[in-house]
């Protein structure tokens, strides 16, 4: 297991992309955060990378902020995600043939039936 946190984004495990799809189990799972846990910022660095220890992308960070901003303003604690979240029920489906071979897409399934 990498020395990284799991992405804290609220919908990271629901976004259907090739790198999040685990074919053997048919799940979409969240990514690891961008930077390692023990990454040290350089004092002369213009861009502060501390937040990249907790999010895989800037969109996950902004979604997390929009969900949790009221709790931050009120000083309430926010639960830290310590396990990899998964969304069940996906399959890789073969689409049309193209010049370069078959094309595949990842689609939601329910008991073997595709959900459109």
Order of alpha helices (4+ residues) and beta strands (2+ residues): beta-beta-alpha-beta-beta-beta-beta
